[in-house]
Amino acid sequence: MPEDIEVPVLIVGGSLVGMSTALLLAHHGIRPLAIEYHRGTAIHPRAAMITQRTMEIFRSVGVEQIVTKESDEQFVQDGAIMAVETLAGKELAWFIANLNEGVRDVSPSLRLFITQSLLEPLLKARAEELGAELRFSTEMTSFQEDAAGITAQLRHRDTGEAATVRAKYMVAADGAHSRIREKLGIRMLGHGVFSKSITIYFRGDVGPLLRGRNLSVMYVVNPTLSGFFRIEKPFTSGFLAVHWLGDSKNPVTDVSAGLTKERALEMLYAGLGTREVPVTIENIMQWDATADTAERFQHGRVFLVGDAAHVMPPSGGFGGNTGVQDAHNLAWKLAMVLKGEAGLELLATYDPERRPAAGFTVEQAYSRYVTRSAPYLRSDNMQSIENDLNIELGYRYDSTAVILEDGGNPLHANPRETKARPGTRAPHLVVERNGTKLSTLDLFGRNFVVLAGPRGGVWLDAAHSASQELKLTIDAHRVGTDGLIDPGGNFSDAYDITPTGAVLVRPDGFVAWRARDSSGASSESVARVLSAILCRQA
Ligand SMILES: Cc1cc2nc3c(=O)[nH]c(=O)nc-3n(C[C@H](O)[C@H](O)[C@H](O)COP(=O)(O)OP(=O)(O)OC[C@H]3O[C@@H](n4cnc5c(N)ncnc54)[C@H](O)[C@@H]3O)c2cc1C
């Protein structure tokens, strides 16, 4: 008899993004089942650059410290992103001299590098601790959707044992070649495949070639190849990703064609710029460099996240991070709908919020790929390059889950200038409680939060009454009094309200609504706004 399983959410794919979805749902009190075809977490390093936003998300679920500690063991911190002719040879350009230079003020968290092989077990442990179930060696072979849910057929890849899952919702975290997306007939739109790239994982004492430079990512452009290196501590292992071979005017973009270990070794030597360092190849992975976004991120009860929803070249290190942000946007919405705290229509805000943000990121990754690695590609269909910070922290949402001010929101902005405008990430400000420093961001992450100015006590009363009326937990704080000290007196400016104003922040740390002063403060106004955002009228 096949096993029958009933779960609120089935997550298909348990790699970086599926695992993050499981963790974030569990954080919101939902016990999802995540299934993964592979026998365990990542065995290859794969993605490693983690943005401040992803670290903020990890902070909110209690894994920031352990991720930072493990990252320290693995990589030098605050390294540069640069271009060289070869690792041993000439320097061509410095894109970022120090990974965290000039961004420390905008977030309590820092950018860092940690490979998926180290990160995924940390996410897994926390997800399981919070109640998520993860099954490896398990493949979803088919699924059907009806008005009330999803029925999916699973098969254990070693024992052949079958199981049927009944879930209210399904999250497709099944990667760039998503079979779920294919079955739903959702097209990918964008630039298509522009290179059949490879990643060569190697071992060898390349430390001396770094010549004391603190480097995180080294783009390589020379007459033999274009690609990039990433090297782990103690500088005896790393990878070279290769995008194309030969002359940039007539490049060979199918790097994987006729590939042998000997050819890969030649490429490695061409990237290193010397044959004097003995190197051995551990593994070679092939992948398509593309820049495409799914035409829809939702189909009924199915939601696409991560590479299933958008695929981008690695230039910029945005791919996995964008997927974690999808999961973060979706998790609280699914949780509130499943708990009966929000109407079903809240889920329809996932696509209009995430698709434009992800699409913009895909284009920015493409622009970086063209300018850093493939100048032969057409540049007339490419966006101008925006500051990394605007992509990582300045993406904005425009949907019915935000009460927008004057019209709409541009897609992205400098996070130092968004100042708690509805639809943007609530700004980081250092505050103090009981002598301990914390970030305003530490007040968010689970419930809706009313954050009022020091003379905005009326908003706390309004939040309290609205909470009772709506039977919804609302956290409420006054910044600058009631034990939450604002040492620099900067809150009103950072959140662009008067001392009597308030903002309403969503569980994902995005501002849902703002009142600049106390003139409209009442439990009715707070309840009305929340009912609209949570689609309760319908
Ligand atoms: C060389 C390189 C460097 C990169 N560096 C970075 C970086 O520094 N930072 C960054 O953010 N991104 C980076 N990226 C991008 C990043 O690797 C991807 O965006 C990210 O791994 C996508 O994760 P995912 O979980 O969405 O998809 P995947 O990692 O593809 O996972 C999908 C999973 O679903 C499973 N699956 C599929 N179908 C089924 C099924 N039917 N049943 C069960 N399981 C199934 C698969 O086994 C797979 O494990 C890089 C990419 C490359 C190629």
Ligand as a Chemical Component Dictionary entry (heavy atoms), coordinates in Angstrom:
data_LIG
# 
_chem_comp.id                   LIG 
_chem_comp.type                 NON-POLYMER 
_chem_comp.pdbx_formal_charge   0 
_chem_comp.three_letter_code    LIG 
# 
loop_
_chem_comp_atom.comp_id 
_chem_comp_atom.atom_id 
_chem_comp_atom.alt_atom_id 
_chem_comp_atom.type_symbol 
_chem_comp_atom.charge 
_chem_comp_atom.model_Cartn_x 
_chem_comp_atom.model_Cartn_y 
_chem_comp_atom.model_Cartn_z 
_chem_comp_atom.pdbx_ordinal 
LIG C1  C1  C 0 28.959 28.844 -11.266 1  
LIG C2  C2  C 0 27.779 29.418 -10.546 2  
LIG C3  C3  C 0 27.988 30.272 -9.476  3  
LIG C4  C4  C 0 26.899 30.826 -8.824  4  
LIG N1  N1  N 0 27.123 31.664 -7.776  5  
LIG C5  C5  C 0 26.068 32.204 -7.129  6  
LIG C6  C6  C 0 26.305 33.033 -6.001  7  
LIG O1  O1  O 0 27.456 33.290 -5.627  8  
LIG N2  N2  N 0 25.206 33.547 -5.349  9  
LIG C7  C7  C 0 23.937 33.260 -5.761  10 
LIG O2  O2  O 0 22.978 33.741 -5.126  11 
LIG N3  N3  N 0 23.693 32.456 -6.822  12 
LIG C8  C8  C 0 24.716 31.926 -7.503  13 
LIG N4  N4  N 0 24.489 31.086 -8.539  14 
LIG C9  C9  C 0 23.089 30.736 -8.874  15 
LIG C10 C10 C 0 22.571 29.680 -7.908  16 
LIG O3  O3  O 0 23.415 28.554 -7.941  17 
LIG C11 C11 C 0 21.153 29.251 -8.251  18 
LIG O4  O4  O 0 20.352 30.383 -8.485  19 
LIG C12 C12 C 0 20.544 28.459 -7.100  20 
LIG O5  O5  O 0 21.338 27.349 -6.798  21 
LIG C13 C13 C 0 19.143 27.981 -7.462  22 
LIG O6  O6  O 0 18.643 27.217 -6.402  23 
LIG P1  P1  P 0 17.260 26.453 -6.534  24 
LIG O7  O7  O 0 17.067 25.785 -5.213  25 
LIG O8  O8  O 0 16.206 27.373 -7.033  26 
LIG O9  O9  O 0 17.465 25.411 -7.717  27 
LIG P2  P2  P 0 18.410 24.128 -7.791  28 
LIG O10 O10 O 0 19.650 24.338 -7.029  29 
LIG O11 O11 O 0 18.526 23.776 -9.222  30 
LIG O12 O12 O 0 17.593 23.016 -7.028  31 
LIG C14 C14 C 0 16.465 22.377 -7.562  32 
LIG C15 C15 C 0 16.356 21.036 -6.863  33 
LIG O13 O13 O 0 15.108 20.428 -7.193  34 
LIG C16 C16 C 0 15.317 19.027 -7.258  35 
LIG N5  N5  N 0 14.232 18.477 -8.081  36 
LIG C17 C17 C 0 13.909 18.812 -9.355  37 
LIG N6  N6  N 0 12.824 18.125 -9.756  38 
LIG C18 C18 C 0 12.467 17.328 -8.721  39 
LIG C19 C19 C 0 11.420 16.379 -8.532  40 
LIG N7  N7  N 0 10.506 16.135 -9.488  41 
LIG N8  N8  N 0 11.336 15.730 -7.337  42 
LIG C20 C20 C 0 12.235 15.995 -6.345  43 
LIG N9  N9  N 0 13.250 16.888 -6.474  44 
LIG C21 C21 C 0 13.353 17.543 -7.646  45 
LIG C22 C22 C 0 16.683 18.878 -7.883  46 
LIG O14 O14 O 0 17.262 17.631 -7.545  47 
LIG C23 C23 C 0 17.446 20.057 -7.285  48 
LIG O15 O15 O 0 18.220 19.714 -6.163  49 
LIG C24 C24 C 0 25.566 30.512 -9.229  50 
LIG C25 C25 C 0 25.356 29.648 -10.302 51 
LIG C26 C26 C 0 26.454 29.114 -10.963 52 
LIG C27 C27 C 0 26.195 28.195 -12.120 53 
# 
loop_
_chem_comp_bond.comp_id 
_chem_comp_bond.atom_id_1 
_chem_comp_bond.atom_id_2 
_chem_comp_bond.value_order 
_chem_comp_bond.pdbx_ordinal 
LIG C1  C2  SING 1  
LIG C2  C3  SING 2  
LIG C2  C26 DOUB 3  
LIG C3  C4  DOUB 4  
LIG C4  N1  SING 5  
LIG C4  C24 SING 6  
LIG N1  C5  DOUB 7  
LIG C5  C6  SING 8  
LIG C5  C8  SING 9  
LIG C6  O1  DOUB 10 
LIG C6  N2  SING 11 
LIG N2  C7  SING 12 
LIG C7  O2  DOUB 13 
LIG C7  N3  SING 14 
LIG N3  C8  DOUB 15 
LIG C8  N4  SING 16 
LIG N4  C9  SING 17 
LIG N4  C24 SING 18 
LIG C9  C10 SING 19 
LIG C10 O3  SING 20 
LIG C10 C11 SING 21 
LIG C11 O4  SING 22 
LIG C11 C12 SING 23 
LIG C12 O5  SING 24 
LIG C12 C13 SING 25 
LIG C13 O6  SING 26 
LIG O6  P1  SING 27 
LIG P1  O7  DOUB 28 
LIG P1  O8  SING 29 
LIG P1  O9  SING 30 
LIG O9  P2  SING 31 
LIG P2  O10 DOUB 32 
LIG P2  O11 SING 33 
LIG P2  O12 SING 34 
LIG O12 C14 SING 35 
LIG C14 C15 SING 36 
LIG C15 O13 SING 37 
LIG C15 C23 SING 38 
LIG O13 C16 SING 39 
LIG C16 N5  SING 40 
LIG C16 C22 SING 41 
LIG N5  C17 SING 42 
LIG N5  C21 SING 43 
LIG C17 N6  DOUB 44 
LIG N6  C18 SING 45 
LIG C18 C19 SING 46 
LIG C18 C21 DOUB 47 
LIG C19 N7  SING 48 
LIG C19 N8  DOUB 49 
LIG N8  C20 SING 50 
LIG C20 N9  DOUB 51 
LIG N9  C21 SING 52 
LIG C22 O14 SING 53 
LIG C22 C23 SING 54 
LIG C23 O15 SING 55 
LIG C24 C25 DOUB 56 
LIG C25 C26 SING 57 
LIG C26 C27 SING 58 
# 
